[in-house]
Amino acid sequence: MRRPRRPREVPVAPGGRRRAAGALAVALLATTTACAGPDDDALVVWTLENLPDRLAAQQEILDAWSAGSGVDVRLVGVAEDQFNQLLLTSAAAGELPDVVGALPLAGVRALAAADLVDTEVAGTLVEDLGEETFTPRALELTREGDEQLAVPSDGWAQLLVYRRDLFEAEGLAPPDTYEAMVAAARALDGPDLAGFTGASVAGDSFTQQSFEHVALGNGCQLVDADGTVTLDDPRCVEAFTTYGELVRDLSVPGGQDVDTTRATYFAGGAAMLLWSSFVLDEMAGLRDDALPSCPECLEDPRFLADVSGVVTAVRGPDGEEAAQFGEVVSWAVTPTARPEAADLVAHMMGEGYEPWLGFAPEEPTRYLDAWATLPAGVDTRVPLADVYPPEVLDALVAGTAAARPWGIEQGQGALVGATLGEQPVAAAVAAVASGELTPAEAAAQAAEDVRDIQRSLR
């Protein structure tokens, strides 16, 4: 997916910068032409925030740092789904970037597994910034034992957005359980309105993130505490069954992705949308290139924001508690980076922090006091607190702080990183959505594919 995001609850005070002797590690998917050659003196920064408007906003922040430091910076947008292949290609060619921003947990772990993280620099930066300025959860997810693998910057959460007006008109309960989701989708699905829209295409991390969000609520995990792959567990079969029915029988025809799912909901064509917290400013009509297009939206750009509800966590019949997918993303510096790379990361976590948050303030937990009143949007900018009620914003903060993505807590971060290229779960979801496989067959296929990847790591 093109970027949802990350957590930090307590402000980081500017200052405490330190030029590190080593270098943090991190690299991400980019084309090999994006790498700096030996005669290029620019500090190369890769970012997974690769949408044009977000790249432009990041360029402004980096230009300001460059003007003050005298260090030229070259910003390169990269694509998450190519991460492993291009990381290996770049490392083999000796063309790693100096810094990577917006790095997801799987990317951090993939780098660590390849010995491309300098934990000394990461630890130094976190120590200088102050561990108390980070959410404990963010540090837990970016550490391996006592070693800090990267510097967590912020986070995002997956959301289930639904047409509260349509639900209330039909007397339907909020879709916070498998049963309620399916019942509402069946009740509202019709020729002019899909009951649900969610990602279902193969080879796309957004598809896995969407499915993982639903699966977590039923206790479905990638692996157990011993590292044994458990995707063929009955709880996962149930998750494939429920998600499969939603995307196969109660959605619009054909495979759906990050763009088509949003477009369907924004056109008034679906009763529910599974997306990231990035949808909030867009749903409020604050981005000209992603405006809601429903009939009512033409007169009132905020119509959908006003009539939509948000569910952060869902629960399945076998789940012990409601759960949701969330991501923590980080800054990192590669082992071959110039010394100034650590200064840049320190700046981005200090003086540059609020501007960095400002280009995507639907991602909470950077400076919590400022976040709700920070202008959101691209072409129109207003605080999210002026659009959404406090309970929605509070739920986003709680969701990112409680992120428990697959495999990380079980010590299988390298496996999670290795699945980025092949996307076995997304392939299984696509097979269920197309009717090619039953949920049980898809779960078995995904499990075996992940086991093959796991064996290749030994």
N, C-alpha and C positions, 0 to 999 in steps of 0.2 A: 504494500500500500504506500501511498505517497505521504505520508507522515502525520500521524498522530503523535502525542508526546508525554511528558516526563515529570518527576517530582522533587520538591525541596520546600519545606514548610517555613523555615525560619530564615530571615534575611541574612545575607552574607555582607558583612561590612566591607566597603572598599578598602583597599590597602592590603598589607601582608603579602604583596607580590614578592616573588623570589625567582631568580634565574636558576633553573635546575641544571645540575651537572650532567645528569643522565637525560633520558627522554621517555616519556610516557608512551604507550603504544596504542595505535589504532589506525585502522585503514578500512576503506570501504570500497564498494563497487563503483568503479568509474571506468571509463574507457582508457586504454593505455595511452592514448594521446593526451589525456588530461594530466599525466604525470610530468613532473619537472625533469628536465634533462640536466646533465652535469654542468652546463654553462648557464643555467637559469638561476639567478640569484634570488628570485622571489620566494617568499615563504608560501608553500602550497597548502591550501586548506580545502579538504573535501567536506561536503555537507550532504546529508540525506534529505535536508529541506530543499528539494530541487524544483519546486514549482516556481515559475518565473517571478511572481510578485514576491515570494519569500526570498528568492535569491537576490533580488534587488534590495530588499530591506537589509539582508545580511551584508551585502556589499557596502552599504552606507556605514554600517557599524565598523566594519573592518577598515574602510577608508579613513575613518576618524582615528582609529588606533594607528594606522600606518603613518598618518600625518604627524602624530605626536612622537612616534618611536623612530621614524625614519626608515622603517623596514617595509619593503614592498611586499604586498600580499596578492596572491592569485587564488581566487575562489572558484571551486569546481563543484557543480551539482552532480551527485551520483545516485544510482538506482539500487535499491536494497536487494532486489531479487537476483542480481548478478554478483553479489558480494563475494562469495567464496572463490569463484572462478577468477574474478579480476584481482582479488587480493593476492592469490597465489601467483598470478601472472606478473603483477606489479612487484611483488617481493622478489621473484626470481630474476626480474630484470633490473633489480636495484633501484626501482623508481617509486618507492613508497612516498606518500605525501608527508608533510611535516605534522599536520594536525588534521583531525577529523572531528566534526561536530554532529550532533543529532544521531549518535551511534546507539542502536538498540542493544539490549542485553545479549541477544544471540550473536551480534557482531563482536561485542566485547569478548565473549567466551571463545568465539572462533579465533580471534587474535591471540588470546591467551594460550589456547591449545597449540597454536603455531609458534609459540615463544616470541611473539611480536609485541608484547607489552612490557614496558619498563615499570615495574611496580614501585620502584623507589621514587620515581618522579610523581606518579599518581599519589602515593602516600604523602609525599612532601607537600603537594598542592592542597590536599584535603586537610592536612595538619595546619598549614598556614591559614587556610580559610576558616578553620575551626570546625571540628566534627559536629559540634552542637548546632551549627547552622544548617545541617542537612537532616532530612527525615531519617531516622534509624533504618527504616525499611530500604531506602535508596542505597545506603551504605552496605547493608547486608547483601543486597542483590548484586553489588559490584565488587564484592570481595571474594577471595578464595582463601579460607583460613584467616591468617593475619595479614595477608597481602591485599592491598588496594589495587584493583586492576584498571580502574578508570575513574574519572571525576564526574559523578552524576550531576546533571544540570536541571532537569525537569521531567515531567511525565504527562501521560495522557491516558484516558480510559475509554473503553468501548461502551457505547450507549445503545439502548433500544428506545428509539423515538416513536411515538404513536399519536394518532389523531384522537386526542382526548375528547373532542366534540363528538366524533362519530361513536366512540366507545360509550360516552354518557347517553347519547340518544338511543342506543340499543341496550342499555343497562349492563354493559360488559365490565368485568373487573379489569384493573390495570394488568398488563401482560408481564407479571413478575414471576410466573411459574410456567413450566412446560405446558401444563393443562390449560392455563389461561391464555397463553400465546396461541396455541392451536385452536382453542375454542373461538377466540376472537377472529382469527384469520378465516376460519370456516364461516363464521357468521357474516363477515363483511366482504368476503371475496365474491366478485361478480364480474359481469362483462366489462364494466367501466372502472372497476376498482380491484386491485390485487389485495389480498389479505395481508401480504408480507413481501418485503423485498430485502434480499441479503446476498452477499457475494457467493458465487458458485463456480467460477472459472478455475481451470487447472493452472498450475505454475505461478500462482499469485499469492504472495504472503497475506494479502487482505482476506483471501478466502480462508486461510488457516486461522487468522486472528478472529474472524467472525465465528467460525465453527468452535474455536477454542473457548470463546466467550460463553457460548451455550453449553459446551461440554463440561466446563469447570463447575457449573451449577449442578451437575448430576454426579459429581465426584469422579469424573473421567479424567485420567492423567496420562501423560505420555509414557512415564515410567513410574515404578514404585520406589520405595526407599532404598531398595537394593540395586536399583538401576535396571531392573527387568522391564522390558517394554510391555505395556498394558493396554494398548489401543484396541485389542480384541476382547477386553473385559466387557461383561454385560452392560456395565454402566456407559461404556463408550458406544456399544451397539445401540443403546437407547438414545444416546445423543445423536448418532447418525440417523436413526429412525425419525426423530422429531425434526431435526434440521432438514433432513431429506424431504419430509412431507411439506414443510414450509416453502422450500425453494423449488420443489418439483411440481407440487399440486396447487399451491396457494399463492404463487407469484406470477410474474410476467414470463412469457416464453423465452427460452434461450438462456445461455450463460450470462451471469450478471457480474459486474465488477465495481470498482470504487466510483466510477463516473456514472454508470447506468443506474445503479441503485439510488444514488442521490437524485439524479434527474427524474426518476420515476416518482419518488416521494414529493419532490419539489413541484412536479406537474399536477399534483393531486391524484396520482394514479395508484397509490398504495396506502394502506391503513397503518403499516408499521415499517420502520426502517432500522436496520442494524448498521451502525456507522460509528465513527470515532467522535470525540468531543470537538473536533475541528468543524463539525457541521453547524455549531451553534451560531457563529457570526454569519455564516452563509444563509442559514435559515431565517435570520433576522433581516436579510436583504442588504447586507453590508459589503457585498462583493459583486461588482458589476458583471464579472465573468461567470458567476454561479448564482444568479438570482432565481428565487422561486418563481415558477411560471404558471401556477394554478390560476384559474379564472379569477378567484377572489384576490389573488396576490397582485394582479395588475393594477388594482386600485389601492390596495394596502400591502406594501412589501413585507410588512411584519405579520401578515395574517397567519401564516403557518407557525411562527414563533408563539403567537398568542393562543392558538388552539391545540398546540401539541403538548403532550406530556413526555416525561423522560423517566425511564426505568434504568437504574445503573446495574443492578445485580439480579440474576434470575436463579430459580431453583428447580431442579428436576425431581422426579419421584424417588430417586435413590440418593439424592444429595443430602448431606448433613446440614448444610446451610447454603443460603444464596451466595453466589459468587459472580465475579466478572473478570474479564481480561483487561489488564492494564500494562503499560510499558514504561520503563525507566530508560532514559537515554543520557548519554554521557559525552564529555569531551575527552579526547585522547591525543597523545603525541607519539609518533613512531620512533623506534630506536635510532634511526638515522637522521632524526630531525635536527635542525639548527637550534642552538641554545635559546634563541628568541621565541621558539614555539611555546615553551613553558610560560614566558611572559604574556603571550597572547591569551593562553587559556586562563591565566590568573586575571587578566583584564576582563575577559568575557564572563568570568564568575564574580567580578567585582563591579567596576564602573560601567562595564558594558552589559550588566545583567538585566536591568529593567528594559533597555532598548531591545535586547534579544527577546525578552518575554513579550514586549510590546507588539512584535509583528505577528504573534499568534497567541493572544491572551486567553483563548479558550482553553489553553493548557495551564492549569493552576499550579499552585504550590511553589512558586519561586519566591516572591515577596507577598505573603498572603494579605497583609493589610492593604497593599497597593493594588492587588490583582483585580478585585471586584470593581474598582473604579477606574482601572486602566482602559483607555479607549481601545475598542476592538474593531476589527474590520479592515478593509483595504481601501475601497473607494469612498465609503462612508464610515466614520469612526464614532462610536458611542460606547460607553461602558456596558459590559454585559449585565451589570446590575440594573441598568435601566430597561433591560429587555426581559430578563428572566427572574423568577422569584428566588429568594434566598435559599430555599430548600434545594433547588437545582444546583446552584453554585456550591453549596455545602457538600452535596452528594459527589460532585466532581472531585473536590479536594480529598474526601474520604476514600474515593475509589482509587485514585492514583497512589495514595499513601499505603493502601492495602494490596497493591498489585502482587499476584502470585502466579506468574506465567509458568508454563510447563517446563519441567526439567531443571530449573535453576536451583531450587531448594533441595532437590535430590542429588545435587552434585553432578548433573549431566549436562552442564553448559556446553561442553565441547560437542556433544551429540546434537543439541539444539542448534548450535551454529552450523554444524555439518548438514543439517536438513534444509538450510536456506536455499541451496542451489537446486535440489531435486523436488522439494515441496511435495512429499508423499501424501500428506494429509489433504492438501488442496486437490490433488489428483483423485483421492478417494471421494471427497465431497462432490467433485464434478461428475464422477461416475454414478453416484447416487442420484444427483440432480437430473442426469440424462436418462436414467433408467437402465444404464448398462450393468450396474451391480446392485444387489440388495444391500441394505444397511449392514447385515452381518458379513457379507462378502467384502464390502468396502472396508469395514473395520479390520478384517483379517488381512486384507491386502496392505493397508496402511501399516499395520503392525509388522508384517514381514518385511516391508520396504525399509522401515526404520531399523529393524534388526540387522538387515544387510548393511546399512550405513554404520550401525554400531560396531559390527564385526570389522568393517574396514578401518575403524579407528584404533584397533588393538594392535 
